[in-house]
Each structure stands twice: as C-alpha cells, then as structure tokens.
Amino acid sequence: MNLTEYNQSDRCEHFSCPERSVSPAVYILLYVCSAALVLLTLCGNMLVIISVFHFKQLHTPSNILLLSLAASDFLIYALVVPPMLIWWIEWCWIFGRGFCIVFLFTGSFLSMISIYNVTLIAVDRYLALSNPFFYTNTISVRKIFILVYFNWCVCMVYTVAVYYFSESFTSSAMCPGTCFFLENRIWALIDLVILFIFPVSVIIILYTLVFVIAKKHATAIRELNNHTRTKTQKITSHSMKSERKAAKVLGILVSIFLASLLPYFIYTLLGDVIELEPETFNWLIFLCYLNCTLNPFIYALFYPWFRRCIKLIISLQILQTDSSLIHVLS
C-alpha cells in the first residue's frame, strides 16, 4: 500500500458510519417532519411560480426576479434537501458515489443561483427607487428574462469549472457512507469571494442606499400630504408608496437570507479556528436552505396580490377562460 492509499484508508475509517441509536418512533417522526417540511416548501414556491406565470398583471421585471428565486428554491427542495435529510436521519450516505457527485454539484449550482437572484433583486429595487423614470423606460420584462437566463448560464459554467478543476473527485476515491467535496485552497478562496463577499457586499450597499432613498420618499410624501395635491401629485405619491413598500418587503426577504447564510460563511472564514461537531456543521448547511421555506410566507404576509392568487389557485378559478386577465393587484 502506498502513502496515498494509506491516507485514503485512514480518512475513510475516520468517516465510517456511526450506529443509529434512536427509537423507531423517533425515526419515523424524523421522516414525517422532513417530508412535511419538503412538501410545504415545494407547495409554497410552486404557488409563487404559478401566480407569476399565470396572471398577466404580474408580468413585471421585479416579479420575474421573484419567479427565478422561487424556481431555484423549489429545485433546491426537490433535488437537494430530500437526500440531505435522509443522510442526516440515517447518519450515513446510502446513495453511492455517483449520486453524491450529482447531489453536490446540484446543491452548489442552485445555491449560487439563489444567492445571485437575491443580489439581482437588490439591484432591481435600487434602480427602481433611485431613478424610476429610467427604470420604467429602460427595464422591460424581456430584458429581465434575458438577464435571468444569463445568470443561470453563468452559474452553471462557474460550478462546472469548480468541479472540473477540483481534486475532490479525480485524485481520491469517495469514502463509503460519506459525501463531501474537497476544494483546493485557490478554489476555496475564489468560492468565498464569488459566493459570499461580492454578492453580500453588493446587497448590503444597495439596500443601505435603498432605505436612504425610501426615507427621502417618506419625507416627500408627507410634504405632499400637507398641501393641496393635484392629480399628478396623487399618482406620484401612490407610486412612491408602492415602491417603498416593495423595498421594505424585499428588505425583510434579504435580511432573512443573509441571516441564514452568514453562520455558514463565517465558519468557512474561521474554519481553522472554530471546530464544530459534524451535527452542528450540518445544521449550518440546513440553515442556508431554510430561507427557501420562509420566502413564500414572506410573500403571503406582505403581498396582498399573492394572497389573492392563492385563493384563485386553490379554488381552481385559474382554470376558467381568460383567468390570466383577472386583476390581482389593488
């Protein structure tokens, strides 16, 4: 046995599957709760997807970005989270090496798309509030569709590059019962910048500017309310209120997103200093995906149009002729 084989054997022995010591009742409960969480998330994001796709009144640039985010969240819970939860419940990877590669690639790809969807949402809100005339005259649904398509393609190319140049699946065998991805230091640093430092910096800077602009709008609206308003002023005031409300809702969405993402990337930065148990590290990963479940509830809580769409979808009114023309915006 050469040195490489010895190191691989030693590592695989370290990552061997532990014996499961939970009762059958707890075991079944874990699977039921996991299935309920996955189904809840899939249904919530599917409602968002159907709403934006079906109702023509919702075919706006901002909603197309929400559609892309809902699609990435839906795919994460359809393709990534179920095997991850099974892995945690069983305390062992039972799907084999081939599926592990697909699982890790899909998780990396969809996570990157989700991160940059939120980044594009921040850019969209900043442009809409900082220069509404430019935004209205320049940003169209078609252009946003092209931007979303470009975002998905770039994320795919980047993920392929990371795995192609990584030593994880080319120079070492996969340990039985485990599924992990080893990046070299250069790619780990690039990953940290591309997936965390750059998008989070953009999000924080733009939303800081958004709330500064929203505060100015609030002052302007109060001044309009203190004087006799013309029809044009009323329209301007209503538009400014709508934009501020949209910025507030998406600010909550982004805040939850950052809160779920920060613990994992803080550990990535301080991994050599902080030692975590495998179970704790798994919870950090799961926390990154939990915002996919919360997003539809944020829409339902703050977007009246989404609540109206849910009623129309559940009551099957969308199957009626010309139902796509129903007004869902107040």
N, C-alpha and C positions, 0 to 999 in steps of 0.2 A: 504493500500500500504506500503510495507516495504522499507527500505532505498535504497536497490539495485534497486528496481523498480522505486523509485523516481529519483535516479541519471540517470538511463537509459532514463526515460521520459524527464528529463531536457536536457540531451545531445541530444536526438532526436529532441527536439524543437529547439535547437541551430543549428542543421544541416538541418533544413527544407529547401525545395527547394525554391529559390527566384523566383520572377516573371520575365519572359523574356521580355525585353523592346527593342528588336531590330526590325527593319523593315523587312517585308517579303523579300525584295530584298537582304538585308544583310544576312538574314537567309539562303536563297538559295545559295548565294555566298560562305558562310562558308562551306556548304555541298559540293559544287562543288570543291572548293580548297582542302578540306580534301580528297575527292575521288581522285583528281588528284595526290596529294602527295602520297597516299597509292599505287595507280596503278604505279606511277613512281618508287617507291621503290621496289615493287614486281617485276616489269619487269627488273629492273637493277640487282637485286640479282639473279633472275632466269636466266639471261644471263650468269652470273658468274657460276652458278651451272651447266648449260648445257655445257658450254665451258669446264670446268674441267672434267666433267663426260664423255663427248663425245670424245674429242681429246686425243688420247693415249700419244701424245708427252707432254701433260700437266699433266700426272700422275706422279708427283714428290711429295716428302714429304711436301715441302713448299706449293704447290698448294692444297694439301689435307687439310691443315690447313685453307687456304683461303676458300675452299669449305665449311668447317664446320662453319666458320664465316658467309659466305653468307647464309647458311641454317638457322642459328639462326636469322640473320637479317630478312630473308624472313618470318619466322614464327612469329616474333615479329610484323611485319606489317600486317600479315594475321590474327592473333588471338588476339593481344593485342591493337594495336593502333586504329583500327576502333571503337570498343566500347568506348575507352577512348576519342576519338574526338567527338563522339556522346554525351557522358556525358558532355563534356565541352560546346558544342553548345547548348544543351538543358538545361544546368545548373542544371541537375538533373539526378540521376541514374535511368534509366527506365527499367532495365533488371531483377530486382529482386535479392533476397539474394543468391539463388543457383548459378546463373551465376556469381555473384560478387565473390564468393569463387573461382570458376574456373578461372575467369579473373585475380584475384590477384595471385593465385598460378602459373598460366601460365606465367604471367609477371615476377614474381620473378625467376622462373626456367630458362626462356630464357635469362633474363638479366645476370644471373650468368654464363650461358654457354658463352654468348658473351664476358663477361669480361675475362673468363679463356681461350677462344680462342685467344684473343689478347695477353694474357700472354704467351701461348704456342708459338705463332708466335715470340715473343721476344726471348724466349729460343731457338727456331729453328734458328733464324738469328745469335744469339751469337755463337752457336755451329758450324754453317756453316762457319763463319768468323774466329773464334778463332782456330779451328782445322779442316780444310777442309778434310784432309785425313781420320781422324777418322769419320767425318760426312759421307763422301762418302761410306766408307766401313762398317759402322755400322747402320746408319739410313736408313731404307727402307720404301717403301710405305705401306707395310703390317704392320710394327711396328707402323707407324703413324696412320693407320686406327684403330689399337687396342687402341692406346693412346687416339684418339678422342672418340671412343666408351666408354672407361673408364671415360673420362671427362664428357660425357653426363650422364652416370650412377651415378657418384659421385654427380653431381649437382642435379639430381633427388632425391637421398637419402637425401641430405642435406636439400633441400626445403621441402620434406615431414616431416623431423624431426622438422624444424622450425614451420610449421603449426600444427603439431601434439601436440607439447608441448606448443603452444601459447594459451593464454586465449581469443584470439580475437573472435573465432567462437564457443567456448564451454561454456564460462561463461556469455556471454552477447548476446543480440539479435541485429540484424542489424537494424540500423535506416532506415526508408523508405526514398528513394531518395538519399541515400549516399552509398558509397562503400569504406571502409577504413580498414586498417589492424593495429591492436594494438599489439605490441610486448612487452613482459615484459623486464625489464632493462637488465637482463642477456643475453637474446637472442639478444637484440638490440646491446649490446657490442660485442657479438660473430659475429653478422652480419657485424658490422663495420670492424672488423679485417679481416674476411674471404672475404668479397666482396670489400673491399677498401684498407685497409692498406697493407695487404700482397701482393695482385696482383699488386697494383700500385708501391710498393717498388721494387718488382722483375722487373717490366717493366722499371722503371727509372734507376735502377742499371745496368741492362743488356744493355739497349740502350746507356747508357753512355760508357760502355765498347765497344759496337759495333762501336761507332763513333771514339773512340780512335784507335781501330784496323783498321777501314776504313782509318783514316788519315795516319797510318803507311803504309797501302797498296798503298795509293796515292803516298807517297814518294818513295816506291819501284818501282812503275810503271814508275815514272819519271826517276829513275836511269836506268831502263831497256831501256827506250826510248833514253837515252843519249849514249848508247853503241850499237854495232852491236849485234842484237838479233838472237839467234838460234831458230829453230822451237819450241823446248820445252819452251823457254822463251816467245815466242809469245803466245803459248797456255796458259801458266801460267798468263801472263798479261791480256789476254782476260777473263780468269776465274775470276781473281781478280776484274776486272772492272764490270763484271756481278754481282758478289756478293755485291760489293759496291753500285751498282745501286739498287739492290733489297733491301738492308739495308736502303737506302735513301727513297725509295718509302714507305716501311713499317714503317719507322720512321715518315713520314708525316701522315700515317694512324693512328699510335699510338698517335701522338700529337693531332690530331683532336678528337680521342677517349677520351683522358684524359681531353681535354678542355670541352667536352660535359658532362663528368662525375663529374668533380671537383666541380662545383657550388652546385649540389645536396648533395654531401657528406660533403662539407663544412657547408652547412645548417644543415645536420644531426649532425655534431660535435658541432655546435653553436646554436642548436635549442632552447635552454633555454635562449639564449641571444638575438638572432635575431627573431623578429616577422614579419612574412610575411602574406600578404593577400592570400586567397585561390587561386586567379587567378595567382599570382606570383609563388606560390608553384607548381601549375600545369605546368607552363612554365618550371620550373626546371626539372620536370619529363619528359616533352616533349623533352627538350634539350638532355637528356640522350639517347633518341631514335633517335635523328636527325642524328647521325653518321651512322645509318643503311642506310639512304638515300644517304649520301655523299660517302660511301665506293666504290660503283660501279663507280662513277665519277672519283675517285682517280685512280682506275684500268684503266679506259678508257684514262685518261690523261697521265699516266706514263707507262703503259704496252702496247707496240705495239701488243703483241700476243692477248690481249683482244680485241683490235680494229679489228684485222683480224678475230677473232672468231665472233664478232658481225656481220660483213659483211657476213660471211658464213652462220650464223644462219638466218639472215633476208632474204637473197637471197635463202634460203631453200636448199643450197648446201649440208647441212649435211644429207639430205635425200638420197643422192646418195650413190651408193655402195662403200665401203671402204673409205668413207669420214672421218672416225675416224683416218685414217692414214695420212691425209693431214698435211703437216708441217706448223705450225703456229708460230714457234719460228725462229727468224732470226739467 
